[in-house]
Amino acid sequence: MNIPRTGFVGLGLMGAPMAANLVRKGWAVTAWNRSSAALEDFRQLGGSAADSVEQLRDEPVIVFMLPDLACIEDASAGLLASWQSSPPAAATAVVVMSSVSPTAVKAFAEKVREASSGHAVVVDAPVSGGTKGAVDGTLAIMAGADDGADFRRLLPLFEAMGTTVRLLGPLGAGSLAKACNQLVVGTTTAALAEAAELAERSGVDVAALFEVLSGGLAGSRVLDQVGPRIARKDYTPTGPAKFMHKDLSFVVESADAAGAAVPMALAGVELYAELKRQGLGDQDLAVVRQTISNLSRTGAVGAAEGITS
């Protein structure tokens, strides 16, 4: 029986459990990561390690789970150079599972196509569900592929890591769906943080408030998962908050191209830019409460004007 194979680039907070689930589901996974410690942990789970991304050149599928497209382009430079010298097998798939620009991923796909003499295709398939979803194998996976056959061929890979897998349209559609997801998550988290600060400064218990909210129309998965961390002021990272600024910037970029108004995304971009300016970007998304708290100390009216101007 042929064992399915894949290369996997990036064993961070999300990538490591995703790759581990592939191994548990019977995949032969060869991974590369900048940190050797993560690779050693992966070996202990039954995976294999590559000394460079270029060594993954003959894998039928190569998954990238790095912070942004710039990191992916940097990591894949040797791989593409290798393919220029000797093209990979036909139908090789490069799967971008990071949150990236819906526009820029198309330009990256063109580079891959040219370097591989048309033998490799790019599919974007960003994920949602956080580290818990990555560990549990219950991620939502939003895919974009120019050829539906490429998506169908990759479906067993996706189903080894997630439980909700959808093809949203051509290349870039997955990244646009993830941008929409982040629009909802980022602005909802910010609204919960504002509510928490307002309640606490007014003498209302935040945990009790969130318990009541969860039983009404304001209830949501964001409230269930992020709300307790906001209430406890627990900012231990499950994913760096600074990435929300990047993701909401993709919303604005896509909205400009589509001619759509996104006032909430614009406000969110400014708020998360302020979060980064305050030096809080490496902490959990819930730390947006601290950002709002810091703004509150400077005066609510002045802070609001600074964010929305």
Buried (B, 14 or more C-beta within 10 A) or exposed (E): EEEBBBBBBBBBBBBBBBBBBBBEBEBBBBBBBEEEEBBEBBEEBEBBBBEEBBBBBBBBBBBBBBBBBEBBBEBBBBBBEBBEEEBBEEBBBBBBBBBBBBBBBBEBBEBBBEBBEEBBBBBBBBBBBBBEBBBBBBBBBBBBBBEEEBBEBBEEBBBBBBBBBBBBBBBBBBBBBBBBBBBBBBBBBBBBBBBBBBBBEEEEEBEEBBEEBEEEEBBBEBBEBBBBBBBEBEBEBBBBBBBBBBBBBBBBBBBEEEEEEBEBBBBBBBBBBBBBEEEBBEBBBBBBBBBBBBBBEEEBEEBEEEBEE
